[in-house]
Amino acid sequence: MEKKAVIIPAAGSGTRMGSDIPKPFIKISGKSILQRSIECFLDIDELSQVVVATSDEYFDDCHSIFSSFDAPGISFDVIKGGKERQHSIWNALQIIQPNVSLVAIHDAVRPFVNSDRIKECFDVAQRFGGAVLGVPVKDTIKKIDEDSFIKETPSRSSLWQAQTPQVFKKDLIIEAYRTALKENFLGTDDASLVERMDKPVKMVGSNRENFKITYPIDLEIAKLIIENGL
């Protein structure tokens, strides 16, 4: 069976949350959001490595989180993050174990991802090269010009909202990141780096519980889910 790794960029700030603590390290009911996000992956078959990219001052926090896991056979590593998310992931890719074949990249602040969807994402990536969790958009999307006048209303039938994890064959995602770095391209997600090389990436249906904790209202929803067992 293919060996797997997960990279979790956790070098962001808490600015939009209005917090001095970076979002991944905010605690809910005694556990940080980052710890809860990592736990979603620990029962994945053949997971052999977890790499967290963060700032130097949170290395000790990461090691403390790692020590709380009873996960023999999994290597936990923390590395210094970069200026942008893309740079953090590139740094993490440099230390992925040689025997790993599939790499998942997951937002540190998506602690409610379903393990069955993670497994499906790995399976699809093994078949096609790349897979992304996502959901169909539920709102009408408008495309505007530079003066904010509406120019187009794209059909929702082909529009999906990307989530994470995004899973790729290791050689493919390393090539995509190396190419982007060489060409000074900064993508909005990992799949965009693969797409621009005309390589296939398949969407995998997810659910809306796999939301990203970004704003104070998101944190309140997360607390309700955790404290009420929703």
BAMI-192462 format. One record per residue (C-alpha): residue in one letter; x, y, z. Coordinates in steps of 0.25 Angstrom, whole numbers, plus 5000, padded with zeros to 4 digits. Layout:
// residues N
AXYZ;...
// end
This chain:
// residues 230
M500050005000;E500550144997;K501150225008;K500550355011;A500850495017;V500150615021;I500650755021;I499950865030;P500351005028;A500151075041;A500951205040;G499751305038;S499351415047;G498151435055;T497851575049;R496451545043;M496051465056;G496451595064;S497451505072;D498851525076;I498951365075;P499051305061;K497751235058;P498351095058;F498751105073;I497451165078;K496951055088;I495451005088;S495050925100;G496550895103;K497050865090;S497650955079;I497050965066;L498350905060;Q498350785069;R496850755065;S497250765050;I498450675051;E497550575059;C496650555046;F497750485039;L498350395049;D497450275046;I497850285031;D498450155026;E499950165023;L500050305028;S501550315031;Q501850465033;V501250595038;V501950725035;V501450855041;A502050985036;T502051105045;S502751215051;D503951195061;E503251235073;Y502151125072;F503151015070;D503050975085;D501550975084;C501550885072;H502450785079;S501550785091;I500350755082;F501150645075;S501450585089;S500050565092;F499750465081;D499850315082;A500250295068;P501350195066;G501950185052;I501650335049;S502750435048;F502450575053;D503250685048;V503150845050;I503850935040;K503951085038;G502851145030;G503151245019;K502551385016;E501451325008;R500651195009;Q501251144996;H502651165002;S502351095015;I501850975007;W503050974998;N503950965010;A503150855016;L503250775003;Q504750775004;I504650685016;I503650585012;Q504150445014;P504650375001;N503750255003;V502450345002;S501650334990;L500450424993;V500450564999;A499250635005;I499250775008;H498250825018;D497850955025;A498150965039;V496851025042;R495950915036;P495750825049;F494450765044;V494850695031;N494250555030;S495250435030;D494450365020;R494650485010;I496150485013;K496250335010;E495450364997;C496350474993;F497550394995;D496950284986;V496550374975;A497950444975;Q498550304974;R497750284961;F497750414955;G498950494961;G498250594968;A496950614976;V496250724984;L495150724994;G494050824990;V492550864990;P491650924980;V491551074981;K490151104988;D490151254985;T490051334972;I491451374967;K491651504960;K492851554952;I493051704952;D493951804945;E494951894952;D493851994955;S493051884962;F491951874951;I491451734949;K491951684935;E491551534936;T490751434945;P491451294943;S490551174943;R490651104957;S490550974951;S492050964948;L492551044960;W493050974973;Q493751034985;A495050964988;Q495350915002;T496550835007;P497150735008;Q497750744994;V498450614991;F499550584980;K500550484976;K501850534982;D502650554969;L501450634963;I501350734974;I502850754976;E502950774961;A501750874961;Y502350954973;R503750954966;T503151004953;A502351114961;L503551154968;K504451164956;E503351254949;N502951334961;F501551294960;L500751304973;G499451214973;T498251224981;D498351074985;D499150954982;A498250904971;S498451034963;L499951004962;V499650864956;E498550914947;R499451014940;M500350894936;D499150834929;K499150714939;P497750654943;V497250684957;K495850624961;M494850684970;V494350604981;G493050634988;S493150685002;N492150745012;R492050885018;E492450845032;N493850845026;F493950995027;K495151085030;I495151155043;T495551295038;Y494651405045;P494051415060;I492751355055;D493451235050;L494051215063;E492751225071;I492151115061;A493351025064;K493151045079;L491651005077;I492050885069;I493050835079;E492350865092;N491050805087;G491550685080;L490850735067;
// end
